[in-house]
Amino acid sequence: MDRGDFLVSLVAGGLAGVCVDLTLFPLDTVKTRLQSPQGLKKAGGFHGIYAGVPSAAIGSFPNAAAFFVTYEYTKAVLHTDASPYFAPIIHMMAASFGEVVACLIRVPAEVVKQRAQVSPSSSTLRILSQTVYEEGILGLYRGYKSTVLREIPFSLVQFPVWESLK
């Protein structure tokens, strides 16, 4: 992977992630509030539908960029001139590594975002500092393993199909 490919993956992946996350943010807020033990109405209803958007916006670009840079780099490293039958396996492995790396950024941003969505009166910075104060840095990684385990099967299917359709 040369420097040009790296920059393309970094910028294109990051911008695509920001576009998706900001566009779908209100739906994500409603979903999170519906899943809240408090219920939709007590968790804020449709008021403050953009609560937590700063953490999503800040985490979105590096999360998506980290995934695509890792994905493309792993593909380049694993690429062999062997049989094309190995290509789907390479794409599966690259996507899996991409998810593991991206979740290092995604999970802390999600923890803060979800807490802000169900507590719209608190600022993103206050929620971040309160989480770190009460739970330590590891509190930001609550759910990391389950998130990775949820994302990898999706990527195992999506990326070999995407690559074959390109």
HUURFEN-V367057 format. One record per pair of residues at least 6 apart in sequence whose ideal C-beta (glycine too) atoms are under 7 Angstrom apart, sorted by the first residue. I is the first residue (numbers start at 1). J is the second residue. Records with the same first field share a line. If there is no record, write none. Layout:
I = J, J
This chain:
1 = 72, 73, 76
5 = 72
6 = 69
9 = 68, 69, 72
10 = 65, 69
12 = 68
13 = 64, 65, 67, 68, 69
14 = 61, 62, 64, 65
16 = 64
17 = 60, 61, 63, 64
18 = 57, 60, 61
21 = 56, 60
22 = 57
25 = 50, 53, 56
26 = 49, 50
29 = 49, 51, 117
32 = 114, 117, 118
33 = 40, 43, 44, 117, 118
34 = 40
36 = 43, 118
38 = 118
43 = 118
44 = 51, 118, 120
47 = 120
48 = 120
51 = 116, 117, 120
52 = 113, 116, 117, 124
54 = 124
55 = 109, 112, 113, 116, 124
56 = 109, 113
58 = 109
59 = 105, 106, 109
62 = 105
63 = 102, 105, 106, 109
66 = 101, 102, 105
67 = 98, 99, 101, 102
70 = 97, 98, 101
71 = 94, 95, 98
74 = 93, 94, 97, 98
75 = 90, 91, 94
78 = 90, 93, 94
79 = 90
80 = 86
87 = 163
88 = 160
91 = 159, 160, 163
92 = 156, 159, 160
95 = 155, 156, 159
96 = 152, 155, 156
98 = 155
99 = 148, 151, 152, 155
100 = 148
103 = 144, 147, 148, 151
106 = 147
107 = 141, 143, 144, 147
108 = 140, 141
111 = 131, 140, 142
112 = 124, 127, 128, 131
115 = 127, 131
116 = 122, 124, 127
131 = 139, 140
132 = 139, 140
